[in-house]
Amino acid sequence: MQTDFNISTLPNGLRVVSVPMDTKSIAVLVLIGAGSRYEDKQENGIAHFLEHMMFKGTKNRPSALLLAQELEGMGAAYNAYTAKDQTGYWIKAAAHHKEKLLDILSDMTLHSLLSSEEIEREKGVITEEINMYEDMPIRKIGSIYEELLYGDTPLGRDIAGTKETVLSFKRNDFTAYMDRFYRPNHAVVVIAGARGISQDEAERYFGAWQQQPVSSFDLQKESQSKPQIRINAKKTEQTHLCLGFRAFGLADPRRYVLGLLSVVLGGGMSSRLFHEVRERRGLAYYIRTSTSKYQDVGNLVAQAGIDHRKVEEAVKVIQEEYYKMSRKNSGITDEELKRAKEFVKGHFILSLEDSHEVASLMAESLILEGRIRTPEEIISGIDAVNTEEVTLLAGELFTPGRINLAGIGPFDKKAEDAVKACILP
């Protein structure tokens, strides 16, 4: 596998990446290196709100309808997202629309109107989005879990903010946030697909973007010596749990070991947790593990939807599968590790057929790590992991004093105490 790409930097500090691919389409992504962890408490949710506002009209497309009509009139797929450490805007369309894609994204980035009237209207939309996630415990439980881990800090707060903060925002709050963080020296533009972008083209569309120093976020301080638990009582038909441990950030060389540890535990239908919790015992409809890696901290978590009458048993079984991984006589086998590696590599290689996925990989790597991790480097890192490393990391992470449990479901005091008793020393 050989991945070709070209990186150039404009005089204003904007990094521009071209990735040639054998496709008839192109994807253009503008990634800003700021998200909800760059907010203070009073402005919690403004990065996400601003993402919405970028589609509400620009200097050259002065309404949301005109912008949508132009995008849909060329059959484009488009969207945006806000994470805790980045915000992205992307369009994917047939390759001959390249100039239009660059024009639209630069217009959105540099010339969004941020109309006060649209801001007031969008407050209702985002309030309903918050309500929607409150009614979706399968989504909400992840936010509660990170609140448990990181507390009342920017990394622990919900990306969408609260109804109170959302309703308080005015136009000058958005312009001030953009002045602080929406700067070319804090952003990346990637174009992946059948046609690339030249330095002159990048200058034409993004050269007027003015750079200035951008402040960073506060590093997360964490320490844990005993289990942490948060239970949200809510009338639901199914109890949703997150049970996991703190890990480490992006720069840690054990990142590939952590990823494979997660896959062995709950990465597919042959994984340990899926087999034991769902197939063998019938305790859950879904169970999976995942990792979150920020620049400074990270975590590994198992999430499951459980029959409320079987929550205690499920918590005990999940814990036992965690702790088995750290025992030499019950650790990972060569066959398991080989299967996990092929699972990860196979899904990764499939993702590389999508120009949007390729653009995201390149942009996120450059924004968060200051360099591009190529597909070849990633696959090499996966292949280099051995069973001893996985067992050693499991033993380091999976200790009873560092376990964390978040739950949403129809808990009364007795049920809550019973679940807490399952993990407390």
DRENDO-1510 file (C-alpha; in Angstrom, 1 decimal, always signed):
<recs>
REC; n; res; u; v; w
REC; 1; MET; +0.0; +0.0; +0.0 .
REC; 2; GLN; +1.4; +3.4; -1.0 .
REC; 3; THR; -0.3; +6.6; -0.1 .
REC; 4; ASP; +0.7; +9.8; -2.0 .
REC; 5; PHE; -0.1; +13.2; -0.7 .
REC; 6; ASN; +1.3; +16.7; -0.8 .
REC; 7; ILE; +1.4; +19.3; +2.0 .
REC; 8; SER; +1.9; +23.0; +1.4 .
REC; 9; THR; +1.7; +25.9; +3.8 .
REC; 10; LEU; +0.3; +29.3; +2.7 .
REC; 11; PRO; +1.9; +32.5; +3.8 .
REC; 12; ASN; -1.0; +32.9; +6.4 .
REC; 13; GLY; -0.1; +29.6; +8.0 .
REC; 14; LEU; -2.9; +27.5; +6.5 .
REC; 15; ARG; -1.8; +23.9; +5.8 .
REC; 16; VAL; -3.2; +22.5; +2.6 .
REC; 17; VAL; -3.1; +18.8; +1.8 .
REC; 18; SER; -3.8; +17.1; -1.6 .
REC; 19; VAL; -4.4; +13.3; -1.7 .
REC; 20; PRO; -4.8; +11.8; -5.2 .
REC; 21; MET; -7.2; +8.9; -5.4 .
REC; 22; ASP; -8.6; +6.8; -8.2 .
REC; 23; THR; -12.2; +8.1; -7.9 .
REC; 24; LYS; -14.6; +10.2; -9.9 .
REC; 25; SER; -15.4; +12.3; -6.9 .
REC; 26; ILE; -13.6; +14.6; -4.5 .
REC; 27; ALA; -14.0; +15.5; -0.9 .
REC; 28; VAL; -12.9; +18.8; +0.5 .
REC; 29; LEU; -12.6; +19.2; +4.3 .
REC; 30; VAL; -11.9; +22.3; +6.3 .
REC; 31; LEU; -10.9; +21.3; +9.8 .
REC; 32; ILE; -10.5; +23.8; +12.6 .
REC; 33; GLY; -8.3; +22.8; +15.6 .
REC; 34; ALA; -10.8; +23.8; +18.2 .
REC; 35; GLY; -13.9; +22.3; +19.8 .
REC; 36; SER; -15.8; +22.2; +23.1 .
REC; 37; ARG; -12.7; +21.8; +25.3 .
REC; 38; TYR; -11.6; +25.3; +24.2 .
REC; 39; GLU; -14.7; +26.8; +25.8 .
REC; 40; ASP; -15.1; +28.2; +29.3 .
REC; 41; LYS; -18.2; +27.2; +31.3 .
REC; 42; GLN; -20.3; +30.2; +30.3 .
REC; 43; GLU; -19.8; +29.5; +26.6 .
REC; 44; ASN; -20.2; +25.7; +26.8 .
REC; 45; GLY; -21.8; +24.7; +23.5 .
REC; 46; ILE; -20.8; +27.7; +21.4 .
REC; 47; ALA; -18.4; +25.6; +19.1 .
REC; 48; HIS; -21.3; +23.3; +18.3 .
REC; 49; PHE; -23.8; +26.2; +17.8 .
REC; 50; LEU; -21.3; +27.9; +15.5 .
REC; 51; GLU; -21.1; +24.8; +13.4 .
REC; 52; HIS; -24.9; +25.1; +12.8 .
REC; 53; MET; -24.6; +28.8; +12.0 .
REC; 54; MET; -22.0; +28.3; +9.2 .
REC; 55; PHE; -24.8; +26.8; +7.1 .
REC; 56; LYS; -27.2; +29.8; +7.7 .
REC; 57; GLY; -25.9; +32.1; +5.0 .
REC; 58; THR; -22.8; +33.7; +3.8 .
REC; 59; LYS; -21.7; +36.9; +2.0 .
REC; 60; ASN; -22.2; +35.3; -1.4 .
REC; 61; ARG; -25.0; +33.0; -0.5 .
REC; 62; PRO; -27.1; +35.1; +2.0 .
REC; 63; SER; -29.5; +32.4; +3.2 .
REC; 64; ALA; -29.6; +28.8; +4.3 .
REC; 65; LEU; -31.9; +28.0; +1.5 .
REC; 66; LEU; -29.6; +29.4; -1.2 .
REC; 67; LEU; -26.6; +27.5; +0.2 .
REC; 68; ALA; -28.6; +24.3; +0.4 .
REC; 69; GLN; -29.9; +24.7; -3.1 .
REC; 70; GLU; -26.5; +25.2; -4.5 .
REC; 71; LEU; -25.1; +22.2; -2.7 .
REC; 72; GLU; -28.0; +19.9; -3.5 .
REC; 73; GLY; -28.1; +21.2; -7.1 .
REC; 74; MET; -24.8; +19.5; -7.8 .
REC; 75; GLY; -25.7; +16.3; -5.9 .
REC; 76; ALA; -23.2; +16.9; -3.1 .
REC; 77; ALA; -23.0; +15.1; +0.2 .
REC; 78; TYR; -22.1; +17.6; +2.9 .
REC; 79; ASN; -22.1; +17.9; +6.6 .
REC; 80; ALA; -20.2; +19.2; +9.6 .
REC; 81; TYR; -19.3; +18.0; +13.1 .
REC; 82; THR; -18.1; +19.3; +16.4 .
REC; 83; ALA; -15.8; +17.3; +18.7 .
REC; 84; LYS; -14.1; +18.2; +21.9 .
REC; 85; ASP; -10.8; +19.1; +20.1 .
REC; 86; GLN; -11.9; +19.9; +16.5 .
REC; 87; THR; -14.6; +21.2; +14.2 .
REC; 88; GLY; -15.0; +20.1; +10.6 .
REC; 89; TYR; -16.9; +21.1; +7.5 .
REC; 90; TRP; -16.9; +18.9; +4.4 .
REC; 91; ILE; -18.4; +18.6; +1.0 .
REC; 92; LYS; -18.1; +15.6; -1.4 .
REC; 93; ALA; -19.2; +15.8; -5.0 .
REC; 94; ALA; -18.3; +14.9; -8.6 .
REC; 95; ALA; -14.7; +15.9; -9.3 .
REC; 96; HIS; -15.7; +18.6; -11.9 .
REC; 97; HIS; -17.3; +20.6; -9.1 .
REC; 98; LYS; -14.0; +21.1; -7.4 .
REC; 99; GLU; -13.9; +24.9; -7.9 .
REC; 100; LYS; -17.4; +25.3; -6.5 .
REC; 101; LEU; -16.7; +23.2; -3.4 .
REC; 102; LEU; -13.6; +25.3; -2.6 .
REC; 103; ASP; -15.6; +28.5; -3.2 .
REC; 104; ILE; -18.5; +27.4; -0.9 .
REC; 105; LEU; -16.3; +26.2; +1.9 .
REC; 106; SER; -14.1; +29.3; +1.8 .
REC; 107; ASP; -17.2; +31.5; +1.8 .
REC; 108; MET; -18.6; +29.7; +4.8 .
REC; 109; THR; -15.3; +29.8; +6.7 .
REC; 110; LEU; -14.4; +33.5; +5.9 .
REC; 111; HIS; -17.8; +35.1; +5.3 .
REC; 112; SER; -20.6; +33.5; +7.3 .
REC; 113; LEU; -23.2; +36.2; +8.1 .
REC; 114; LEU; -24.0; +35.0; +11.7 .
REC; 115; SER; -27.3; +36.8; +11.5 .
REC; 116; SER; -28.8; +37.7; +14.9 .
REC; 117; GLU; -32.2; +36.6; +13.5 .
REC; 118; GLU; -30.9; +33.2; +12.5 .
REC; 119; ILE; -29.1; +32.8; +15.8 .
REC; 120; GLU; -32.4; +33.3; +17.7 .
REC; 121; ARG; -34.2; +30.9; +15.4 .
REC; 122; GLU; -31.4; +28.3; +15.8 .
REC; 123; LYS; -31.6; +28.4; +19.5 .
REC; 124; GLY; -34.9; +26.5; +19.3 .
REC; 125; VAL; -33.3; +23.9; +17.0 .
REC; 126; ILE; -30.4; +23.2; +19.3 .
REC; 127; THR; -32.6; +23.1; +22.3 .
REC; 128; GLU; -34.6; +20.4; +20.6 .
REC; 129; GLU; -31.3; +18.6; +19.7 .
REC; 130; ILE; -30.4; +18.5; +23.4 .
REC; 131; ASN; -33.9; +17.2; +24.2 .
REC; 132; MET; -33.5; +14.5; +21.5 .
REC; 133; TYR; -30.2; +13.2; +23.0 .
REC; 134; GLU; -31.8; +13.3; +26.5 .
REC; 135; ASP; -34.4; +10.9; +25.1 .
REC; 136; MET; -31.7; +8.7; +23.5 .
REC; 137; PRO; -29.9; +7.0; +26.4 .
REC; 138; ILE; -27.8; +4.9; +24.0 .
REC; 139; ARG; -26.2; +8.3; +22.9 .
REC; 140; LYS; -26.5; +10.1; +26.2 .
REC; 141; ILE; -24.6; +7.5; +28.3 .
REC; 142; GLY; -21.3; +8.3; +26.6 .
REC; 143; SER; -21.5; +12.0; +27.6 .
REC; 144; ILE; -22.4; +11.0; +31.2 .
REC; 145; TYR; -19.4; +8.6; +31.2 .
REC; 146; GLU; -17.0; +11.4; +30.2 .
REC; 147; GLU; -18.6; +13.8; +32.7 .
REC; 148; LEU; -17.8; +11.1; +35.3 .
REC; 149; LEU; -14.2; +10.9; +34.2 .
REC; 150; TYR; -13.4; +14.5; +33.7 .
REC; 151; GLY; -15.8; +16.4; +35.9 .
REC; 152; ASP; -16.8; +20.0; +35.6 .
REC; 153; THR; -14.0; +20.8; +33.1 .
REC; 154; PRO; -14.2; +21.6; +29.3 .
REC; 155; LEU; -13.3; +18.0; +28.5 .
REC; 156; GLY; -16.1; +16.7; +30.8 .
REC; 157; ARG; -18.9; +19.0; +29.6 .
REC; 158; ASP; -21.3; +18.0; +26.9 .
REC; 159; ILE; -20.4; +19.2; +23.4 .
REC; 160; ALA; -23.9; +20.6; +22.8 .
REC; 161; GLY; -23.8; +22.7; +25.9 .
REC; 162; THR; -26.8; +23.3; +28.2 .
REC; 163; LYS; -30.1; +24.9; +27.4 .
REC; 164; GLU; -29.1; +27.8; +29.6 .
REC; 165; THR; -25.9; +28.5; +27.8 .
REC; 166; VAL; -27.4; +28.0; +24.3 .
REC; 167; LEU; -30.2; +30.4; +25.0 .
REC; 168; SER; -27.7; +33.0; +26.3 .
REC; 169; PHE; -25.6; +33.4; +23.2 .
REC; 170; LYS; -25.6; +36.6; +21.1 .
REC; 171; ARG; -23.9; +37.4; +17.8 .
REC; 172; ASN; -20.9; +39.0; +19.4 .
REC; 173; ASP; -20.2; +35.7; +21.3 .
REC; 174; PHE; -19.8; +33.9; +18.0 .
REC; 175; THR; -17.7; +36.6; +16.4 .
REC; 176; ALA; -15.4; +36.7; +19.4 .
REC; 177; TYR; -15.1; +32.9; +19.4 .
REC; 178; MET; -14.2; +32.9; +15.6 .
REC; 179; ASP; -11.7; +35.7; +16.2 .
REC; 180; ARG; -10.0; +33.5; +18.8 .
REC; 181; PHE; -9.9; +30.2; +17.1 .
REC; 182; TYR; -11.0; +30.3; +13.4 .
REC; 183; ARG; -7.6; +31.2; +12.1 .
REC; 184; PRO; -5.7; +29.7; +9.2 .
REC; 185; ASN; -2.7; +28.8; +11.4 .
REC; 186; HIS; -5.1; +26.8; +13.5 .
REC; 187; ALA; -6.7; +25.0; +10.6 .
REC; 188; VAL; -6.2; +22.4; +7.8 .
REC; 189; VAL; -7.7; +22.1; +4.3 .
REC; 190; VAL; -7.6; +18.7; +2.7 .
REC; 191; ILE; -8.8; +17.7; -0.8 .
REC; 192; ALA; -8.9; +14.0; -1.5 .
REC; 193; GLY; -10.0; +12.3; -4.7 .
REC; 194; ALA; -9.7; +12.6; -8.5 .
REC; 195; ARG; -8.5; +16.2; -8.5 .
REC; 196; GLY; -6.0; +18.0; -6.2 .
REC; 197; ILE; -5.5; +21.6; -5.2 .
REC; 198; SER; -2.6; +23.7; -6.2 .
REC; 199; GLN; -0.9; +26.4; -4.1 .
REC; 200; ASP; -2.4; +29.1; -6.4 .
REC; 201; GLU; -5.9; +27.7; -6.0 .
REC; 202; ALA; -5.5; +27.5; -2.2 .
REC; 203; GLU; -4.3; +31.1; -2.2 .
REC; 204; ARG; -7.2; +32.3; -4.3 .
REC; 205; TYR; -9.8; +30.8; -2.0 .
REC; 206; PHE; -8.2; +31.0; +1.5 .
REC; 207; GLY; -5.3; +33.5; +1.1 .
REC; 208; ALA; -7.3; +36.4; +2.6 .
REC; 209; TRP; -7.8; +34.5; +5.8 .
REC; 210; GLN; -5.8; +36.4; +8.4 .
REC; 211; GLN; -3.6; +34.6; +10.9 .
REC; 212; GLN; -3.1; +35.5; +14.5 .
REC; 213; PRO; -1.9; +33.7; +17.7 .
REC; 214; VAL; -4.4; +31.1; +19.0 .
REC; 215; SER; -4.6; +30.1; +22.6 .
REC; 216; SER; -4.7; +26.4; +23.5 .
REC; 217; PHE; -6.7; +24.5; +26.1 .
REC; 218; ASP; -5.8; +23.7; +29.7 .
REC; 219; LEU; -4.3; +20.2; +30.0 .
REC; 220; GLN; -6.6; +17.8; +31.8 .
REC; 221; LYS; -5.5; +16.9; +35.4 .
REC; 222; GLU; -6.5; +13.5; +36.5 .
REC; 223; SER; -5.9; +11.1; +39.3 .
REC; 224; GLN; -7.9; +8.2; +40.5 .
REC; 225; SER; -7.4; +5.8; +43.4 .
REC; 226; LYS; -10.9; +4.4; +43.9 .
REC; 227; PRO; -13.9; +3.5; +41.7 .
REC; 228; GLN; -16.2; +6.2; +40.4 .
REC; 229; ILE; -19.9; +5.7; +39.8 .
REC; 230; ARG; -22.7; +7.9; +38.4 .
REC; 231; ILE; -26.2; +6.6; +38.0 .
REC; 232; ASN; -29.0; +8.6; +36.3 .
REC; 233; ALA; -32.4; +7.3; +37.2 .
REC; 234; LYS; -34.7; +7.5; +34.2 .
REC; 235; LYS; -37.7; +5.6; +33.0 .
REC; 236; THR; -36.4; +3.5; +30.2 .
REC; 237; GLU; -37.1; +0.0; +28.8 .
REC; 238; GLN; -33.4; -0.9; +28.8 .
REC; 239; THR; -30.6; +0.1; +31.1 .
REC; 240; HIS; -27.5; +1.5; +29.4 .
REC; 241; LEU; -24.1; +1.1; +31.0 .
REC; 242; CYS; -20.6; +2.4; +30.4 .
REC; 243; LEU; -17.9; +0.5; +32.4 .
REC; 244; GLY; -14.3; +1.3; +31.7 .
REC; 245; PHE; -10.9; +2.7; +32.7 .
REC; 246; ARG; -8.7; +5.7; +32.1 .
REC; 247; ALA; -6.0; +5.2; +29.6 .
REC; 248; PHE; -3.6; +7.7; +27.8 .
REC; 249; GLY; -3.4; +10.4; +25.1 .
REC; 250; LEU; -2.5; +10.3; +21.4 .
REC; 251; ALA; +1.2; +10.7; +21.8 .
REC; 252; ASP; +1.6; +7.4; +23.8 .
REC; 253; PRO; +3.4; +4.8; +21.7 .
REC; 254; ARG; +1.0; +2.1; +23.0 .
REC; 255; ARG; -1.9; +3.5; +21.1 .
REC; 256; TYR; -2.0; +0.5; +18.8 .
REC; 257; VAL; -1.8; -1.9; +21.7 .
REC; 258; LEU; -4.8; -0.1; +23.3 .
REC; 259; GLY; -6.8; -0.3; +20.1 .
REC; 260; LEU; -6.2; -4.1; +19.7 .
REC; 261; LEU; -7.0; -4.6; +23.4 .
REC; 262; SER; -10.4; -2.9; +22.8 .
REC; 263; VAL; -11.1; -5.0; +19.8 .
REC; 264; VAL; -10.3; -8.3; +21.6 .
REC; 265; LEU; -12.7; -7.3; +24.3 .
REC; 266; GLY; -15.6; -6.0; +22.3 .
REC; 267; GLY; -14.8; -5.2; +18.7 .
REC; 268; GLY; -17.1; -7.6; +16.9 .
REC; 269; MET; -19.3; -10.7; +17.2 .
REC; 270; SER; -16.4; -13.0; +18.0 .
REC; 271; SER; -15.1; -10.7; +20.8 .
REC; 272; ARG; -14.9; -11.8; +24.4 .
REC; 273; LEU; -17.6; -9.5; +25.7 .
REC; 274; PHE; -20.0; -10.1; +22.9 .
REC; 275; HIS; -19.7; -13.9; +23.2 .
REC; 276; GLU; -19.9; -14.0; +27.0 .
REC; 277; VAL; -22.4; -11.2; +27.7 .
REC; 278; ARG; -24.8; -11.6; +24.8 .
REC; 279; GLU; -24.3; -15.0; +23.2 .
REC; 280; ARG; -23.6; -17.1; +26.2 .
REC; 281; ARG; -25.7; -15.4; +28.9 .
REC; 282; GLY; -28.3; -13.4; +27.0 .
REC; 283; LEU; -27.7; -10.3; +29.2 .
REC; 284; ALA; -27.6; -7.6; +26.5 .
REC; 285; TYR; -28.8; -6.7; +23.1 .
REC; 286; TYR; -25.7; -4.8; +22.2 .
REC; 287; ILE; -22.2; -4.6; +23.8 .
REC; 288; ARG; -19.1; -3.0; +22.4 .
REC; 289; THR; -15.8; -1.5; +23.5 .
REC; 290; SER; -14.2; +1.7; +22.2 .
REC; 291; THR; -11.4; +4.1; +23.0 .
REC; 292; SER; -11.2; +7.8; +23.2 .
REC; 293; LYS; -7.8; +9.4; +22.7 .
REC; 294; TYR; -7.3; +13.1; +23.2 .
REC; 295; GLN; -4.0; +14.9; +23.1 .
REC; 296; ASP; -3.4; +14.6; +26.8 .
REC; 297; VAL; -5.7; +11.8; +28.2 .
REC; 298; GLY; -7.8; +9.0; +27.0 .
REC; 299; ASN; -10.0; +6.1; +28.1 .
REC; 300; LEU; -11.3; +2.6; +27.2 .
REC; 301; VAL; -14.9; +1.8; +27.8 .
REC; 302; ALA; -17.4; -1.0; +27.3 .
REC; 303; GLN; -21.0; +0.1; +26.6 .
REC; 304; ALA; -24.0; -2.1; +26.7 .
REC; 305; GLY; -27.8; -2.2; +26.7 .
REC; 306; ILE; -29.0; -4.5; +29.5 .
REC; 307; ASP; -32.2; -6.0; +30.8 .
REC; 308; HIS; -32.6; -4.0; +34.0 .
REC; 309; ARG; -33.3; -7.2; +36.0 .
REC; 310; LYS; -29.9; -8.5; +35.0 .
REC; 311; VAL; -27.7; -5.4; +35.5 .
REC; 312; GLU; -25.8; -6.7; +38.5 .
REC; 313; GLU; -24.9; -9.9; +36.7 .
REC; 314; ALA; -23.9; -8.0; +33.6 .
REC; 315; VAL; -21.6; -5.6; +35.6 .
REC; 316; LYS; -19.9; -8.6; +37.3 .
REC; 317; VAL; -19.4; -10.5; +34.0 .
REC; 318; ILE; -18.0; -7.4; +32.2 .
REC; 319; GLN; -15.6; -6.8; +35.1 .
REC; 320; GLU; -14.4; -10.4; +35.0 .
REC; 321; GLU; -13.7; -10.2; +31.3 .
REC; 322; TYR; -11.6; -7.1; +31.9 .
REC; 323; TYR; -9.6; -8.7; +34.7 .
REC; 324; LYS; -9.1; -11.9; +32.8 .
REC; 325; MET; -7.2; -9.9; +30.2 .
REC; 326; SER; -4.5; -8.9; +32.7 .
REC; 327; ARG; -3.8; -12.5; +33.9 .
REC; 328; LYS; -1.0; -14.3; +32.2 .
REC; 329; ASN; -2.8; -17.6; +32.2 .
REC; 330; SER; -6.1; -16.1; +30.9 .
REC; 331; GLY; -4.5; -13.4; +28.7 .
REC; 332; ILE; -4.8; -12.9; +24.9 .
REC; 333; THR; -3.8; -15.7; +22.6 .
REC; 334; ASP; -1.8; -15.5; +19.4 .
REC; 335; GLU; -4.9; -16.5; +17.4 .
REC; 336; GLU; -7.1; -13.8; +19.1 .
REC; 337; LEU; -4.5; -11.1; +18.4 .
REC; 338; LYS; -4.1; -12.2; +14.8 .
REC; 339; ARG; -7.9; -12.0; +14.4 .
REC; 340; ALA; -8.1; -8.6; +16.0 .
REC; 341; LYS; -5.3; -7.3; +13.8 .
REC; 342; GLU; -7.1; -8.4; +10.6 .
REC; 343; PHE; -10.4; -7.0; +11.9 .
REC; 344; VAL; -8.8; -3.6; +12.5 .
REC; 345; LYS; -6.8; -3.5; +9.3 .
REC; 346; GLY; -9.6; -4.8; +7.2 .
REC; 347; HIS; -12.1; -2.1; +8.4 .
REC; 348; PHE; -9.3; +0.5; +8.0 .
REC; 349; ILE; -8.5; -0.5; +4.4 .
REC; 350; LEU; -12.2; -0.4; +3.5 .
REC; 351; SER; -12.4; +3.1; +4.9 .
REC; 352; LEU; -9.6; +4.3; +2.6 .
REC; 353; GLU; -11.9; +3.7; -0.4 .
REC; 354; ASP; -13.9; +6.7; +0.7 .
REC; 355; SER; -12.4; +10.1; -0.1 .
REC; 356; HIS; -14.1; +11.8; +2.8 .
REC; 357; GLU; -12.6; +9.2; +5.2 .
REC; 358; VAL; -9.2; +9.8; +3.7 .
REC; 359; ALA; -9.5; +13.5; +4.1 .
REC; 360; SER; -10.6; +13.1; +7.7 .
REC; 361; LEU; -7.7; +10.8; +8.5 .
REC; 362; MET; -5.1; +13.3; +7.1 .
REC; 363; ALA; -6.7; +16.4; +8.6 .
REC; 364; GLU; -7.2; +15.0; +12.1 .
REC; 365; SER; -3.7; +13.6; +12.2 .
REC; 366; LEU; -2.2; +17.0; +11.1 .
REC; 367; ILE; -4.3; +19.1; +13.5 .
REC; 368; LEU; -4.0; +16.9; +16.6 .
REC; 369; GLU; -0.5; +15.5; +16.2 .
REC; 370; GLY; +1.3; +18.0; +13.9 .
REC; 371; ARG; +2.0; +15.4; +11.3 .
REC; 372; ILE; +0.2; +12.9; +9.1 .
REC; 373; ARG; +0.2; +9.3; +10.1 .
REC; 374; THR; +0.0; +7.5; +6.8 .
REC; 375; PRO; -2.0; +4.3; +6.3 .
REC; 376; GLU; +1.3; +2.4; +5.9 .
REC; 377; GLU; +2.5; +3.7; +9.3 .
REC; 378; ILE; -0.8; +2.8; +10.9 .
REC; 379; ILE; -0.8; -0.8; +9.5 .
REC; 380; SER; +2.8; -1.2; +10.5 .
REC; 381; GLY; +2.0; -0.1; +14.0 .
REC; 382; ILE; -0.8; -2.6; +14.3 .
REC; 383; ASP; +1.3; -5.5; +12.9 .
REC; 384; ALA; +4.1; -4.8; +15.4 .
REC; 385; VAL; +1.9; -5.4; +18.5 .
REC; 386; ASN; +2.5; -8.7; +20.4 .
REC; 387; THR; +0.4; -10.6; +23.0 .
REC; 388; GLU; +2.8; -9.8; +25.8 .
REC; 389; GLU; +2.3; -6.0; +25.2 .
REC; 390; VAL; -1.5; -6.4; +25.3 .
REC; 391; THR; -1.5; -8.5; +28.5 .
REC; 392; LEU; +0.9; -6.0; +30.1 .
REC; 393; LEU; -1.2; -3.0; +29.2 .
REC; 394; ALA; -4.4; -4.8; +30.4 .
REC; 395; GLY; -2.7; -5.4; +33.8 .
REC; 396; GLU; -1.7; -1.7; +34.0 .
REC; 397; LEU; -5.1; -0.3; +33.1 .
REC; 398; PHE; -7.6; -2.8; +34.5 .
REC; 399; THR; -7.3; -2.4; +38.3 .
REC; 400; PRO; -10.3; -2.4; +40.6 .
REC; 401; GLY; -9.4; +1.0; +42.1 .
REC; 402; ARG; -9.5; +2.7; +38.7 .
REC; 403; ILE; -12.8; +1.4; +37.3 .
REC; 404; ASN; -15.6; +3.7; +36.3 .
REC; 405; LEU; -19.3; +3.0; +35.9 .
REC; 406; ALA; -22.0; +5.2; +34.4 .
REC; 407; GLY; -25.6; +4.1; +34.0 .
REC; 408; ILE; -29.0; +5.3; +32.8 .
REC; 409; GLY; -32.1; +3.3; +33.6 .
REC; 410; PRO; -35.1; +2.8; +35.9 .
REC; 411; PHE; -32.9; +2.6; +39.1 .
REC; 412; ASP; -34.5; +3.0; +42.6 .
REC; 413; LYS; -32.3; +3.3; +45.7 .
REC; 414; LYS; -32.1; -0.5; +46.2 .
REC; 415; ALA; -31.0; -1.2; +42.6 .
REC; 416; GLU; -28.5; +1.6; +42.6 .
REC; 417; ASP; -26.9; +0.4; +45.8 .
REC; 418; ALA; -26.8; -3.2; +44.4 .
REC; 419; VAL; -24.9; -2.0; +41.3 .
REC; 420; LYS; -22.5; +0.1; +43.3 .
REC; 421; ALA; -21.8; -2.9; +45.5 .
REC; 422; CYS; -20.7; -4.8; +42.4 .
REC; 423; ILE; -17.6; -2.6; +41.9 .
REC; 424; LEU; -16.9; -1.0; +45.3 .
REC; 425; PRO; -14.1; -2.7; +47.3 .
</recs>
